[in-house]
Amino acid sequence: MPFCHTDGGGLITLGGFCDSNAKGIAKVRSASGDNARFIVSFLNGTADWQTIGQAAEQNQFLSANGGLDLRPLTASGSPQKLNSAEARTVSGTAKTLNMSNDEIAYTDLFPAGQVVLTANAASGTLTRPVTVPAGAGQAFLVKPGPNISRCNPPPRLCSRSPSSLARLSPSTGKR
């Protein structure tokens, strides 16, 4: 949907964030407007909201860009002070990340794909290769040593045993 958080014009347009004629998504102007139909459909539990607007794959920004947040940690996993941070694509496109405090750096509309994050933190320079997803934002922890992104329990610790799964009906999932 071609909306901004607020109506366009003024500083938001001068900053390059929204066109001067952009409509604010939170300002519902009529019951037939896309943002009103989206909200009503979502709240009523219908699937109409999924077809309003443009698919992310067809949108020039969402199909090729993503957002990221970065937070540096010590080797033991404790937060540490962040002085500056950068994201760099494999093709060399680099951006100094925004910071509103000394803990987290962030950016939006960064090219999706393989990226190397560099954090200049209290303990020194930390780097981590990551994949920035298209059409979404993701938080990344940057720390020395191994980075564990997922841990799966062994099958014997799962809540359903193989014998109980065999008793499930394939069509309904009920016993």
N, C-alpha and C positions, 0 to 999 in steps of 0.2 A: 504494500500500500504506500502511495507517495506522500507520507506524512512525516513530520518532525515531532519532537517532543513538545515544542511550543510553536506558535505561529512564527513564520519567517519574518525577516526584517531586522533592522537594528544590529546589535553585536553578533547575534547568531548567524546572520547573513555575512557580515564583514569578516567573521572568522572562517567562512567557507563551510559551515556546517549544514546550512539549509538555504534553499532558494528564497528570494524575497517574497515570492507568492506561496510558499509552502504553508499548509494548514497544520495546526497543532492536533495531534492524535487524541489528546485528552479533552479537547473541546468538541463536544457533540453538537453539531449544528442542526441536524434533522434525524428523524427516526429511519429515514431511507439511506442515510450516508453509510459508507463502507465501515467506518469505525463503530457506528451504532449497531449495525447488523452483526458485526464481528462480536461485539460484547454481548448482545442479547443471545445470539446463537450459543456462544461459549457457556454463558450462565444457565441457559435452558437445557444444556446437555445435548444439543443437536450437532451434526457434523458440518453444517453450512459454513461455519467459520473457517474450515480448512480449505474452502474453495474461493474465498474472498481475496481479491488482490492478485499478486503475481507470485508464482512459485519461486522459491529461493534459487533453484537451478537456472531460472530464466532472468534473474536480477543481476545486473552487471556488477553490483557491489558484493552481494551475498554469495554469488557463485565463485568468486575468485579471492575473497578476502575473509579474514577472521580477526578475532580479538584475542588478547592475551594479558594475563596478570602474572607477575613474577614476584616471588618472595624468597630472599636468601635465608638459609639456615646454616647452623654450625654442623660439624660432622655428627654430633650427638642429637641433632634435630631441634635445637633451640633456635628461636628467631634471632637474627643479628641485624645490626644497622646497615642500611643500604645507602650508599653514596650516589650511585648512578647505575643505569642499566641500558643495554642496547640489544636489539634484535637484528640479526643479519641473515638474509636468505642465501642459498647456495649460489645464486647469480650475483651476489654482492650488494643487493639493495639493503641498506642499513637505516635504522631509525633509533635515535635516543628516545627511550621510553619516558612517558610522563610520570611525575611523582607528586603526590599531594602530601606525603609524609616521608619519614625515613625508614619505612618498612616494606612498602609495596610499590612496584612500578607497573605501568599499564599502557596499552594502546589499543585502538580499534582500526579497522580497515587496513590491516597489514596483509601483504600477500600470503595466502595459505600455502602450506607445504612444509618442506624441511627448512628449519630455522635453527641457528645457533644463538642461544641466549647468553649474554655476558653480564654478570653482576659485579660491580665494584663495591665490595662489602667491607665491613670492619676487619675481617680475617684475611682479606686480599681479593684477588680476582677469581671468580667462579664462573665456569661455563657449563652449558648443558645443551646437547642437540635435542630438539623436540619437533613434533609435527603440529603445526597450527591448523586447526580444522577450518574449512570454508563454511561461512554462514553461521558461525557460532563463536563464542569466547571460551577460553579455557585457562585455568590457573595452573601455574607450574612452580614447583619448588626447585631451587637451585642450591646445591650443597656439595661439599667435597665428599669423595667416596662414592659408594654405590647408591643409586636412586631406585627404590622399590616402588613401582607404580601399581602393582596388583599382587594380591596374595590369595590363592584359591585353596580351600581346605581339601584334605585328602577325601576321596569318595566315602570312606567309612564314617566320616564325621558329618556327612550331609543329613538333612532332616528326614529324607525318605530312603529307605533301603531298596535295593533292586527288586526284592520280592514284593514290596508294597507297590512299586511302580508297575509291576507286571499285572497287578489286580485292577489297574485303572482302565476304564473303558476308553478306547481310542477316540471315539466320537465326542464324548462329553467331558472326559477327564475325571468323572465321578466313579466311585467304587461301586 
